Amino acid sequence: MKRLSALLLTCLLSAVSSLSALAADADPDVLKVALLPDENASELIKRNQPLKDYLEEHLDKKVQLIVTTDYSSMIEAMRFGRIDLAYFGPLSYVMAKSKSDIEPFAVTVIDGKPTYRSVIIANVASGVNEYADLKGKKMAYGDRASTSSHLIPKTVLLETAGLTGGRDYEEYFVGTHD
């Protein structure tokens, strides 16, 4: 139950609701909930089944879980009213907000504080032990619209080691988190 509560809290508290005039209905018969494309679709649907069950029980309506291909498609689906609820990270939220009238109504809270985390991972054999060691190396980012797999690591490298992608290290975008 504790794990289910944490999952529901994370999903619900990071959601964004669309108030766009393009949205099909302010109180739809079926609530379309978009999921972050951070792992394969079938696993993502399975992992979020408790969220679907919880929402259906407490909202007394059907819920459809929709896995988008990437952040851009999630933003466009929100823009054109094809989804009603979406989990956006900070960067993808800003991008979505610039394209449609959406309103954040919750954030992830851990130990009573809003939080967001990101990590940079290097192969132990690469010789990278600190940020400056990435100079001359190759760096892979996830989705360009991702806070955790693009914006934060890129900013940390610039601010802590003075490294700029394309100049001090090669940068690649793999498009996903998995």
C-alpha positions as CSV (number, residue, x, y, z in Angstrom):
1,M,0.0,0.0,0.0
2,K,2.9,2.3,0.8
3,R,4.4,1.7,-2.6
4,L,1.0,2.3,-4.3
5,S,0.6,5.5,-2.4
6,A,4.0,6.7,-3.4
7,L,3.3,5.8,-7.0
8,L,-0.1,7.6,-7.0
9,L,1.4,10.6,-5.2
10,T,4.2,10.9,-7.7
11,C,1.9,10.6,-10.7
12,L,-0.9,12.7,-9.4
13,L,1.2,15.4,-7.8
14,S,3.3,15.9,-11.0
15,A,0.3,16.0,-13.3
16,V,-0.9,19.0,-15.3
17,S,-4.4,19.7,-16.3
18,S,-5.5,21.2,-19.6
19,L,-7.9,24.1,-19.5
20,S,-7.5,24.8,-23.2
21,A,-10.4,25.8,-25.3
22,L,-9.3,23.0,-27.6
23,A,-10.0,20.4,-25.0
24,A,-12.9,18.2,-26.0
25,D,-14.9,18.4,-22.7
26,A,-14.3,19.9,-19.3
27,D,-15.8,16.8,-17.7
28,P,-15.2,13.9,-20.2
29,D,-16.8,10.5,-19.9
30,V,-13.3,9.0,-20.3
31,L,-10.4,10.8,-18.8
32,K,-7.4,10.5,-21.1
33,V,-4.2,10.4,-19.0
34,A,-0.8,10.7,-20.8
35,L,2.2,8.9,-19.4
36,L,5.8,9.9,-19.6
37,P,7.6,7.9,-22.3
38,D,10.4,6.9,-20.0
39,E,10.3,3.1,-20.6
40,N,8.6,0.7,-23.0
41,A,4.9,1.2,-23.4
42,S,3.6,-2.1,-22.1
43,E,5.7,-1.9,-18.9
44,L,4.6,1.7,-18.4
45,I,0.9,0.8,-18.7
46,K,1.4,-2.1,-16.3
47,R,3.2,0.1,-13.8
48,N,0.5,2.7,-13.9
49,Q,-2.5,0.3,-13.6
50,P,-2.8,1.2,-9.9
51,L,-3.1,4.9,-10.9
52,K,-5.8,4.0,-13.4
53,D,-7.7,1.9,-10.9
54,Y,-7.5,4.6,-8.2
55,L,-8.7,7.4,-10.6
56,E,-11.6,5.3,-11.9
57,E,-12.7,4.5,-8.4
58,H,-12.4,8.0,-7.0
59,L,-13.6,9.9,-10.0
60,D,-16.3,7.4,-11.0
61,K,-15.3,7.5,-14.6
62,K,-13.3,5.5,-17.1
63,V,-9.7,6.3,-17.5
64,Q,-7.6,5.7,-20.6
65,L,-3.8,5.6,-20.2
66,I,-2.0,6.9,-23.2
67,V,1.7,6.5,-23.8
68,T,3.1,9.1,-26.1
69,T,6.2,8.6,-28.2
70,D,8.1,11.5,-26.8
71,Y,7.6,14.8,-25.0
72,S,6.9,16.7,-28.2
73,S,4.0,14.4,-29.0
74,M,2.7,14.7,-25.5
75,I,2.8,18.5,-25.7
76,E,1.0,18.4,-29.1
77,A,-1.6,16.0,-27.7
78,M,-2.3,18.4,-24.9
79,R,-2.4,21.3,-27.3
80,F,-5.0,19.7,-29.5
81,G,-7.2,18.3,-26.7
82,R,-6.4,14.7,-27.3
83,I,-5.4,14.2,-23.7
84,D,-6.9,15.6,-20.5
85,L,-4.1,15.1,-18.0
86,A,-0.4,14.8,-18.4
87,Y,2.7,14.4,-16.3
88,F,5.2,17.0,-17.4
89,G,8.7,17.7,-16.0
90,P,9.6,21.3,-15.5
91,L,11.1,21.9,-19.0
92,S,8.3,20.1,-20.9
93,Y,5.8,22.0,-18.8
94,V,7.3,25.3,-19.9
95,M,7.2,24.1,-23.5
96,A,3.6,22.9,-23.3
97,K,2.5,26.1,-21.5
98,S,3.9,28.2,-24.4
99,K,1.6,26.3,-26.8
100,S,-1.6,25.9,-24.8
101,D,-3.6,27.1,-21.8
102,I,-2.6,24.6,-19.2
103,E,-2.4,24.9,-15.5
104,P,-0.2,23.0,-13.1
105,F,-2.1,21.9,-10.0
106,A,0.4,19.7,-8.2
107,V,4.1,18.9,-7.7
108,T,6.0,15.9,-6.5
109,V,6.6,16.1,-2.7
110,I,9.1,14.0,-0.8
111,D,9.4,14.4,2.9
112,G,7.1,17.4,2.8
113,K,9.2,19.3,0.2
114,P,8.8,19.8,-3.5
115,T,11.7,18.0,-5.2
116,Y,13.2,17.1,-8.5
117,R,16.3,14.9,-9.1
118,S,18.6,14.2,-12.0
119,V,21.9,12.2,-12.2
120,I,24.8,11.9,-14.6
121,I,26.0,8.4,-15.0
122,A,29.4,7.4,-16.5
123,N,30.9,4.0,-17.2
124,V,33.6,3.3,-14.6
125,A,36.1,2.4,-17.3
126,S,35.6,5.8,-19.0
127,G,37.9,7.7,-16.6
128,V,35.2,10.1,-15.7
129,N,35.2,10.8,-12.0
130,E,34.1,14.4,-12.0
131,Y,32.3,16.8,-14.3
132,A,35.5,18.3,-15.8
133,D,36.6,14.8,-16.9
134,L,33.8,14.9,-19.6
135,K,35.9,17.3,-21.7
136,G,36.6,15.6,-25.0
137,K,34.2,12.8,-24.3
138,K,30.8,11.9,-25.7
139,M,27.7,12.7,-23.7
140,A,24.3,11.2,-24.4
141,Y,21.1,13.1,-23.4
142,G,17.6,11.7,-23.5
143,D,14.8,13.8,-25.0
144,R,15.5,17.5,-25.8
145,A,12.3,18.4,-23.8
146,S,13.4,16.5,-20.7
147,T,14.5,18.3,-17.6
148,S,16.3,15.3,-16.0
149,S,18.0,13.9,-19.1
150,H,18.9,17.1,-20.8
151,L,18.4,20.5,-19.2
152,I,19.8,19.8,-15.7
153,P,22.9,17.8,-16.8
154,K,23.7,20.3,-19.5
155,T,23.3,23.2,-17.0
156,V,25.4,21.4,-14.3
157,L,28.2,20.8,-16.8
158,L,28.3,24.4,-17.8
159,E,28.0,25.9,-14.3
160,T,30.3,23.5,-12.4
161,A,32.9,22.7,-15.0
162,G,32.5,25.4,-17.6
163,L,31.8,22.7,-20.3
164,T,29.6,23.5,-23.3
165,G,28.1,20.8,-25.4
166,G,29.4,20.8,-29.0
167,R,32.5,22.7,-28.0
168,D,34.0,20.8,-25.0
169,Y,32.3,17.5,-25.5
170,E,30.3,15.7,-28.2
171,E,26.6,15.6,-27.4
172,Y,24.0,13.1,-28.7
173,F,20.3,12.8,-28.1
174,V,18.9,9.3,-27.8
175,G,15.3,10.5,-27.5
176,T,14.2,8.4,-24.5
177,H,15.0,7.6,-20.9
178,D,15.2,3.8,-21.1
